[in-house]
Amino acid sequence: MFAVIETGGKQYKVAPGQKVKIEKLETNNGDVLDFDKVLLLADGENVKIGTPYIAGSKVSAKILKQGRSKKIIVFKYHSKTRERKKKGHRQYFTEVEITGIK
């Protein structure tokens, strides 16, 4: 069984027991969260597709931790003008564990 949920402007394919890093949510560690924007539910042969969301379905998750991902380097270079810009970025994330799909 798996589902496709939408959160933070992105879509994630999730299954029970899976750990997923999603865009940062303003919650505390150990909280239980319900995602109600479910786009697709699949259970073996039964597949439900939402238009755009499936009414009455939700995915439960437990907040594990808040953090920041590894640094990525954004480097811009223009030849012949001696123009260089180096910039780093670390994206905030929330790690959740999927506990159930309904």
Backbone bond lengths (Angstrom), bond angles and torsions (degrees), N, CA, C in turn:
res aa  C-N    CA-C-N  psi(-1)  N-CA   C-N-CA  omega(-1)  CA-C   N-CA-C  phi
1 M - - - 1.448 - - 1.526 108.84 -
2 F 1.327 115.98 135.08 1.455 120.45 175.62 1.519 109.27 -148.64
3 A 1.333 114.77 167.12 1.455 121.50 179.48 1.519 108.95 -143.22
4 V 1.310 115.33 158.70 1.465 121.58 173.02 1.520 106.54 -114.88
5 I 1.350 115.26 120.38 1.461 120.65 -178.73 1.521 109.80 -115.21
6 E 1.325 114.88 161.48 1.468 120.81 177.20 1.521 108.31 -120.42
7 T 1.329 115.45 127.62 1.458 120.77 174.62 1.525 108.66 -155.16
8 G 1.301 116.55 139.63 1.457 121.05 179.31 1.517 113.34 64.78
9 G 1.345 117.52 26.33 1.452 120.75 179.69 1.512 114.23 77.70
10 K 1.328 117.39 8.42 1.464 121.60 179.91 1.524 109.11 -126.34
11 Q 1.330 115.70 161.20 1.453 121.44 178.72 1.520 109.35 -112.76
12 Y 1.339 116.60 139.21 1.456 122.44 -177.79 1.520 109.63 -130.50
13 K 1.326 116.77 136.00 1.457 122.40 172.84 1.520 106.60 -91.75
14 V 1.344 117.25 119.88 1.456 121.41 -174.41 1.523 110.77 -128.00
15 A 1.330 115.21 153.90 1.456 123.25 176.32 1.529 107.78 -136.71
16 P 1.337 118.07 156.64 1.473 119.50 179.44 1.527 111.75 -59.36
17 G 1.342 115.88 136.96 1.461 121.80 -179.65 1.516 114.47 87.27
18 Q 1.308 118.47 -5.75 1.468 122.97 -177.73 1.527 110.41 -84.44
19 K 1.344 116.29 144.37 1.458 122.40 174.74 1.521 108.15 -103.14
20 V 1.332 116.27 132.18 1.461 121.93 -174.85 1.523 108.73 -133.42
21 K 1.330 116.92 138.27 1.458 122.19 172.52 1.521 107.58 -97.47
22 I 1.336 115.77 119.55 1.459 121.39 -178.42 1.525 108.98 -119.32
23 E 1.322 115.83 175.29 1.457 120.57 176.94 1.524 109.90 -60.56
24 K 1.324 116.71 149.52 1.469 122.42 -172.93 1.528 111.48 -58.69
25 L 1.337 114.67 132.49 1.460 122.59 174.56 1.529 108.40 -117.11
26 E 1.312 117.17 144.64 1.463 121.90 -179.54 1.528 109.57 -82.35
27 T 1.328 116.78 77.34 1.460 122.78 178.62 1.517 109.26 -137.53
28 N 1.317 116.49 173.11 1.453 121.98 178.83 1.520 110.43 -104.11
29 N 1.323 116.77 158.41 1.455 121.35 178.05 1.522 109.66 -63.90
30 G 1.334 116.60 138.48 1.456 122.08 179.25 1.514 114.20 89.90
31 D 1.321 118.84 -9.15 1.464 121.23 178.30 1.525 110.62 -68.55
32 V 1.332 115.91 154.08 1.464 121.82 174.64 1.517 107.01 -103.62
33 L 1.333 115.60 134.26 1.457 122.02 -173.86 1.519 108.97 -127.76
34 D 1.339 117.37 142.81 1.469 121.78 176.76 1.521 108.90 -116.06
35 F 1.332 116.08 126.21 1.458 121.82 174.35 1.520 107.31 -95.51
36 D 1.349 117.15 118.65 1.457 119.56 -178.72 1.525 112.70 -101.31
37 K 1.323 117.32 -6.37 1.467 120.81 177.15 1.526 109.02 -89.36
38 V 1.330 115.71 77.57 1.460 122.38 -179.49 1.521 107.90 -98.70
39 L 1.327 116.91 121.81 1.456 122.15 -177.13 1.520 112.71 -91.93
40 L 1.347 117.30 -30.88 1.456 121.10 -176.49 1.517 109.10 -151.51
41 L 1.327 116.73 139.88 1.459 123.54 173.92 1.516 108.04 -125.79
42 A 1.325 117.34 130.38 1.464 121.04 178.90 1.519 108.74 -132.73
43 D 1.337 116.01 126.69 1.462 122.71 178.18 1.525 107.36 -134.79
44 G 1.328 115.42 86.53 1.469 119.46 -177.45 1.520 110.50 69.38
45 E 1.335 115.37 -115.29 1.474 120.75 179.98 1.524 113.05 -84.81
46 N 1.333 117.61 -20.52 1.464 121.30 -179.08 1.515 110.39 -83.26
47 V 1.332 116.32 120.63 1.462 121.77 179.04 1.522 108.25 -128.43
48 K 1.345 115.99 126.80 1.465 121.54 176.06 1.518 107.70 -115.03
49 I 1.326 115.36 130.81 1.464 121.31 178.86 1.519 107.74 -117.36
50 G 1.320 116.28 129.09 1.454 121.45 -178.44 1.508 113.06 -83.18
51 T 1.334 115.32 160.11 1.462 121.05 177.06 1.521 109.89 -129.69
52 P 1.289 125.62 76.48 1.450 127.45 -5.28 1.514 113.72 -84.96
53 Y 1.369 118.11 -21.20 1.460 120.78 -177.77 1.518 109.97 -117.34
54 I 1.330 116.45 157.38 1.460 122.22 177.26 1.528 107.44 -89.56
55 A 1.329 116.68 121.50 1.465 121.01 -178.08 1.523 110.13 -72.23
56 G 1.336 116.13 136.76 1.450 121.69 175.73 1.518 115.56 81.70
57 S 1.304 118.49 2.09 1.471 120.13 179.11 1.518 109.94 -107.41
58 K 1.327 115.14 149.70 1.452 119.18 178.32 1.516 109.78 -153.34
59 V 1.325 115.01 158.61 1.462 122.68 178.73 1.521 106.86 -118.93
60 S 1.334 116.38 125.21 1.462 121.42 -179.73 1.523 109.69 -94.21
61 A 1.324 115.67 142.05 1.461 120.61 -178.97 1.518 109.66 -145.18
62 K 1.332 115.32 154.31 1.459 122.26 177.30 1.515 108.24 -113.96
63 I 1.330 117.40 132.73 1.460 122.31 -179.83 1.527 108.53 -75.64
64 L 1.338 116.48 123.68 1.459 121.01 179.10 1.518 111.75 -94.82
65 K 1.341 117.37 -50.78 1.461 119.53 -179.74 1.516 110.85 -161.55
66 Q 1.328 114.53 161.41 1.455 123.87 172.61 1.519 106.42 -109.20
67 G 1.320 117.80 146.05 1.454 118.37 179.72 1.512 112.23 -168.52
68 R 1.337 114.12 -170.18 1.458 121.84 177.63 1.515 108.00 -128.89
69 S 1.314 116.23 141.05 1.462 120.29 -178.55 1.524 110.59 -80.33
70 K 1.322 116.05 179.63 1.456 120.79 -179.20 1.527 110.37 -65.36
71 K 1.319 115.49 154.53 1.460 120.54 -179.11 1.521 110.55 -73.10
72 I 1.327 115.32 135.43 1.458 120.08 171.04 1.525 107.43 -111.62
73 I 1.307 116.23 148.02 1.459 122.45 -178.57 1.527 108.72 -102.20
74 V 1.331 115.64 127.90 1.457 122.08 174.58 1.522 105.84 -107.66
75 F 1.331 116.91 111.77 1.461 121.31 -176.40 1.514 108.98 -120.71
76 K 1.324 116.57 122.26 1.465 122.20 178.37 1.514 108.20 -112.54
77 Y 1.313 116.37 133.96 1.453 121.69 -175.99 1.522 109.05 -138.75
78 H 1.337 115.20 131.13 1.459 121.30 174.91 1.518 107.30 -119.18
79 S 1.307 115.83 119.48 1.460 118.97 -179.17 1.531 110.15 -72.38
80 K 1.288 115.79 155.34 1.468 125.50 175.19 1.523 114.31 70.91
81 T 1.333 118.92 -4.70 1.461 119.92 179.26 1.526 111.95 -120.16
82 R 1.326 116.80 2.89 1.466 122.72 -179.73 1.528 111.52 56.84
83 E 1.290 116.77 36.02 1.457 121.11 -177.94 1.525 109.65 -106.29
84 R 1.315 115.60 118.99 1.464 121.40 178.85 1.524 108.40 -137.03
85 K 1.330 115.65 137.32 1.458 120.45 176.16 1.517 107.92 -133.38
86 K 1.317 116.41 124.97 1.454 121.57 177.54 1.519 108.34 -118.56
87 K 1.324 115.34 129.07 1.447 120.58 -175.26 1.525 108.57 -143.59
88 G 1.310 117.86 141.75 1.459 122.06 177.47 1.515 110.73 -111.49
89 H 1.342 116.12 155.38 1.460 120.73 -179.76 1.521 109.40 -146.37
90 R 1.335 116.24 135.55 1.465 122.16 173.68 1.523 107.76 -124.40
91 Q 1.329 115.67 118.89 1.460 121.41 -176.16 1.534 110.48 -85.08
92 Y 1.324 116.79 135.85 1.459 121.92 174.89 1.526 109.83 -75.46
93 F 1.338 117.29 145.72 1.457 120.89 177.50 1.524 110.28 -143.87
94 T 1.325 115.36 164.96 1.451 123.94 173.17 1.523 106.47 -124.58
95 E 1.331 117.31 126.39 1.458 119.96 177.92 1.523 108.55 -96.76
96 V 1.343 116.28 126.69 1.454 122.21 -178.79 1.524 109.69 -123.97
97 E 1.342 115.08 152.95 1.463 121.10 173.28 1.521 107.26 -114.03
98 I 1.327 116.87 126.64 1.458 122.13 -178.55 1.529 108.06 -75.73
99 T 1.338 116.28 123.43 1.466 120.17 -177.45 1.520 112.67 -102.72
100 G 1.322 118.42 -27.96 1.463 119.42 -179.05 1.516 112.52 -166.73
101 I 1.332 114.54 153.80 1.462 121.69 177.42 1.531 106.92 -125.29
102 K 1.343 116.16 126.61 1.466 120.70 -179.68 1.518 109.99 -126.34
